Amino acid sequence: MEIRKVLFRKEMKLVTLLLTSLLIATASATVYYSLVMGPTRVQTAAASIKFVAGDDSGSSYAGASGYTTDGTWVRFTNLKAYPNATVTYEQAINLSNTDASNAHSVRFRSKSITNLNGSATSGNFTRIAFLLVAPNGAKQITSFNYTGGVSWSTPSTTGYISIPANEEWAIRVETLAVSGATANVMVEIEIYVDVRE
């Protein structure tokens, strides 16, 4: 009887040892490794393409403001649209490629359009267009038009246009209101000028 107890204990120890070994083998079978992304540095820099004043940027014309500090943001506070007469701001603001050796590309992309006088606002406008014009007068972006009517039709994002090193191109704004447009109706448009470096 004594021998049976000893054998049973040895068997139990062997079974326990075997189960423990299996558990350890299963746990250690998971293999993994880590990729390391080293210290990442982000440095501030001046923008290569920036807004600069154009001939029509002043407060008596387009009323461009906010571009003087870093050239990456601008707003127009004085654009007007007359009934049946296209108003053209030849150089509402200019884009300058300040990079002395590389061309950079830009495109126009719509962000938002807001009727500041309610839903009837769009009915007072025929169109508001933004064009990109090279120094030789050639229009490079010609189809970025917001058209009015029952509701606004917003333009599609344009393709990228390359601005050569050290060149300054104009953003032309054209506006047109409908015949008999109500005075002092306002719309607010925000667009992105995306830059591909």
PyMOL commands that set and color helices and strands:
alter all, ss='L'
color gray80, all
select helices_A, chain A and resi 2-28+121-124
alter helices_A, ss='H'
color red, helices_A
select strands_A, chain A and resi 49-52+64-65+75-76+87-97+104-115+125-133+139-147+161-163+168-177+187-196
alter strands_A, ss='S'
color yellow, strands_A
deselect
rebuild
show_as cartoon
